[in-house]
Each structure stands twice: as structure tokens, then as C-alpha cells.
């Protein structure tokens, strides 16, 4: 109700926590001036949306791409898509999308940048929702309690990072 008041002004936290799902293809052109070369560079960013039913359309957007930025929420390890009948978590779906991305031939020589975000939420959730109960093969917490929280968080994050890096290593092996 507060947001409906005429005097309402959003805080920085309100702005950061605002979420709008991408629908369709969103593009944004960035122009960056390089002082070293006294030249302006243009970068076109294309967000093809993360919805599963849109993925088949991605490939037509990626001819002559120099880099792919793949963003995955590590906090989504125990969250489910709103898609009817889905049994996979949002995180599992993200891992699957990353696997699919690595199989696309036009990305064989493309730089792939992996960003694992929402680490703060991930760390908060681990105590109540241990990773091993939601992600197959994930390590059990070393010990419970606040004294061991940092080690458990690091172990869980290391496991997730290795999941993605192992997929990438297999991709590189296939290209060699």
C-alpha cells in the first residue's frame, strides 16, 4: 500500500530488488570510449530471455558474436519454475541451458563468460535449505551451526562452480 502513496519515493534497495522478467528479445547498445586508442567502441548486448520455450530462437541471434555472458542464480537451487509440470529447479534448468549453449557450433571459438549471481541470498538460504538436499551429488555441510557457516557456504559454492567448470572442460575436450 505504501507504494501507492503520492509521496512514495523508492529506496536504493527497492530499485535493486525490482525484477521484471525479460519477455522477447531485449537489446541495448553500449558505446565505450577507449582513451588508450582514442577510439569509441560499440557493443550490442542481446538478452534473448531465459524462458525455456524461447531457447530455440536464440541461435539466430548469435551470428558473429564475440562473447556470450551467461548469468545463473546460485540462490535458485531450491526454487522451481512456474512452468506447469516442471520437476526441475530453476538452477537445474540453468545448468541445462548452459550445457545446450556449449553444444552450439557457432560458439566453438567464442568467449563464454559465466556469472554466478545472488551469492548473498545463496549464503542466507544454506543453513535452512542445505544444498545436498536439492542438488544431486552436492556435499553435506561440514558441521552445523554459525561457527561453520562460512566453511559450509564455501564448500557449497565450490561445488556449484565445479559443476559449471566441468561442463566447460568437457566442451573444450570435445573441440580439441
N, C-alpha and C positions, 0 to 999 in steps of 0.2 A: 504494500500500500504506500510505503514511503516514496517509491519511485514515481507515483502518480501526482505527488505534490508539486505545485509550480516552482517552489523554491529548491527542489531537489537538485543537488549537484553531485555527480558520481565521483567517488574517490579513485585514486590510482588502482587500488585493489579491485574495485568494481570493473574498471576498464580491462585490467589484466585477466580477470576471471570471466569476462564476457566471451561467450562462444557462439559462433554461427557456423553451422556445417556448410561446407562447400557444396554448392549444387552446380552441376555442369562444369565447364572449364573456365577457370579464372586466370587471367593473365595480368602481368604487371611489368612494365619496362623500367629498369633502373639505369640511370646514367651516372657513371662514376668518372671523376676527373683524376687522371694519373699525373701527379706532379713530377714524378721521375721522368716520364716520357713526354710530358706536356701534351697530353692527348686525352680525349674523352672516350670512354668505353661504354658501350651499351650492352645491357644484359636483359634478356627476356625471360621472365620467370613464368612458368606454366604450372598451374595447380589443376591436375585432371580430376580432382575429387577422389576421395578414398572409398566411396561406396563400391561394394563388391560387383554390383551389376554394371558398373561403368568401366571396369578394368579392361575389357576387350577393346574399348575405344582408345586406350592410352597410346597404343603403338603408333597410330597415325600422327600423333603429336611430336614424336621423338626423332624425326629425321634430322641428321646433322647436329645432334645435341653434344655439347662438350662435357656436361656434368649432370648427374642426377642427384638431387637431395632427397633422401628417403627419411621421413620422420616417423618414429614409432613411440608411443606412450608406454613406458615400462610400468606405469601405475595401472594399466588396463589388464593386468594378468588375471584378475578375478572378475572382470566386467564382461557382460555379454551384449552382443549387438541387439538392436531392436528388431532385426530381421526375424520374421516368423519362422519357427522351426530350426533355428540355428543352435548348434550344440557347442560351437567353438567360442572361446573368449575373444574379445577384441584384440588382445595380444597375439593369440594363436593365429588369428586372421591376418594380422600384420606380418608375422613371420612367414606365413604362406604367400602373401603378396610380395615379400622380399625375395623369396625363392623364385617366384614367377618372373620377377624383374630380372634376376640374374640369368634366366634362361633365354631372354630375348636377344637374338643375334646382333641387332644393331647396337647393343650396349657392350659388346665384346671388348672394345677398346675405349670405353667411356669411363671417366672418373665417377665413382659412386661414393657419395658422402652419406654416411649413416649418422643420424642424430637420434639419440635416445633421450626423450624428454620426460618431464613430470617426475623427476627424481625425488623432489620434496614429498610429493604425495605417495610415491612408492615406499619411501622410508617410513612414513607415518603408518601405512597400512600393514607392513610386515609383521608387527607384533600381534595384531588381531587376526590377520589372514596370511599365515605362513605360505611362502612361495611353493614349497613342496606339495602342498595340498591342492594346488591349482595348475602347476606346470610339471608335466611328466619329466622325471629324472632330476629335478631340482634338489639341491641339498637341504637336509633338515637343518633347523637352526642349531648352532653350536651348543648353546645353552640359553635358557630363557631368562628374562629379567633385563632391567635397564643397563646393568653393568656390561652385558654382552650385546646390546642392541647394535652398536657400531660394527662389530665384527660380523654379526648376522646380516646386516644391511650390505656390507662389502662383499660377503660371500654370495649373497643372492644376486647382486648386481654383476659380479664377476661371471656367474653362471649365465646370465642373460647375454652379456657381452660375448661370451664364448659361443653361445648358440648362433648368434649372427656371424661372428668371425669364422666359425666352422663352415657355415653355408658359403661364405665368400671364398674361403680356401678351396672348397670343393669346386666352386665355379672356376677359379683360377687354374686348378688342376685339369679341368675339362678343356680349357683353352690351350693349355701347353702341349 
